Amino acid sequence: MEIERLKVLKEEEEREAKKVVQRLRGKQVIVDQIQERTIQRMKEQEVRDKERQQLLNNIEKMKKEDADAAEAKRNRINTLMKQAAEANAQSLVQKEKRIKEAQDVEDEIAAYQKARDQREYEKQLEEQRIKEEKEREIQKLREMQEKAADRQAEIDALRAKRAFEEGERQARERERLEQLKRQRIQADLEEARNRQFALKQSSLAEQARIEREDYMN
């Protein structure tokens, strides 16, 4: 009996030991996962830091390039301004001549445009007149079509009303004939019952007479 109890205790201790080992393994798995996530976050943070630094470097590079481009642009502008001043000084007479020629061309263009605008105006007036005339004709045709459609609708409505009334009349006639038929059938049944009743009464009377005669005899 003692040996059995010891065996049971030993088995319980083994089970407890297994549970402890399983819990320790579970804790170790969680610790390993936490460490892996921490390492992953550190790597991701390192990548973000590198990307941010690279972005700052690119921004500084672009600022320097913009400054260099602005300086080069100012130099080009100064050079062009000097060249323009020299060219203006040399071509003042030619400029006045070109202005006179341009004015003559503008006057000629203005005269041409005025004549063209007049032609366009007259053309638009004619087109507007034709358009309005066509619209009047279309409106007239539309009104005629509407009147015809109204007449047709009136005719259709009248035909529908007549057809409805004819249907109602036929329905009432059928109902009247059915009623007469039911009345005839009812009268026939009543007459048959009366004949049957009279025949029965006559038969009973004849039977009673025979029985009285038999009794008297």
MOGI-V649547 format. One record per pair of residues at least 12 apart in sequence whose C-alpha atoms are under 10 Angstrom apart, sorted by the first residue. I is the first residue (numbers start at 0). GAP is how many residues later the second one is. Records with the same first field share a line. If there is no record, write none. Layout:
BEGIN
I: GAP, GAP
END
This chain:
BEGIN
none
END
